[in-house]
Amino acid sequence: MTEYHAGFVSFVGRPNVGKSTLTNALVGEKVAITSSKPQTTRRAIRGIVHQKDGQLILVDTPGIHRPRTLLGERLNTLVQSTLGDVDVIGFCVPADEKIGPGDRFINEQLDAFPRAKKVAIVTKVDAAGKAQVAEQLLAVSALREWEAIVPVSAVSHIQLETLTSELMKLLPESPSPLYPDEAITDEGLEDRISEYIREAVLEGVEDELPHSLAVTIDDIVERDDKDLVEVYANLFVERDSQKAIVIGKGGSRIRDVGAAARVPIEKLLGRHVFLSIRVKVAKDWQRDPKQLGRLGF
């Protein structure tokens, strides 16, 4: 009889090295939002990979960075507490960028978590030539002794099965699965919807805005008579000038955001969705402990 393994794996790395994209690719469904903007992930989001001989719970965390705001400090604290509890840490480094001070800083931080086994994952190999990938694998192997080093591409599905089996081997034995068969995430419905809205906003705004955006859900109303779900959301920014950017001329940008967000929300709910997004200003909320608490941080 084959042994059953189950446990927790967290991917770490600089912002924007492809941790959320990798989580979604391994789970086989979108559980974490992705964006080209740094610091997209703000919570520890769990995605669940089911195999016949085990269960892999992937904990997608914010990128480790040197914080400039109270929000940044709280995100780093979240990462630290998550890493203290996982069985395996997967350190992600993109194949197409040389290892820099940010990567070395994170590699040093890993010593604070002796309990977790360490695996190096070279991401985005589809964006680099063979020589560049080989060079990166050598550079990564020089950082420390790893349990395994796996080159992957989440977008092109290169070596994802290899990564899954390598991670599974390192998990503790478990008498049974930790989550039911049908579970792919433990994220609540409101959280997933608010994240889809934030993802849609992130794709359409300037670089200075992403950190200033937060989304909350006021209400979700099921209208059985119309096969419709009404979603009422608030989108918070820090300044009036940002509110104008997000709304756009004549409301054009916020309409685009609503149209883009409705697609994954309708897929998630399996129903037509009426989406109302109200843009509000919460002055300097990233630095205000009370407002951070109200917004769920």
Secondary structure, 3 states (H helix, E strand, C coil): CCCCEEEEEEEECCCCCCHHHHHHHHHCCCCCCCCCCCCCCCCCEEEEEEECCEEEEEEECCCCCCCCCHHHHHHHHHHHHHHCCCCEEEEEEECCCCCCHHHHHHHHHHHHCCCCEEEEEEECHHHCCHHHHHHHHHHHHCCCCCCEEEECECCCCECHHHHHHHHHHHCCECCCCCCCCCCCECCCHHHHHHHHHHHHHHHCCCCCCHHHCEEEEEEEEEEHHHCEEEEEEEEEECCHHHHHHHHCHHHHHHHHHHHHHHHHHHHHHCCEEEEEEEEEECCCHHHCHHHHHHCCC
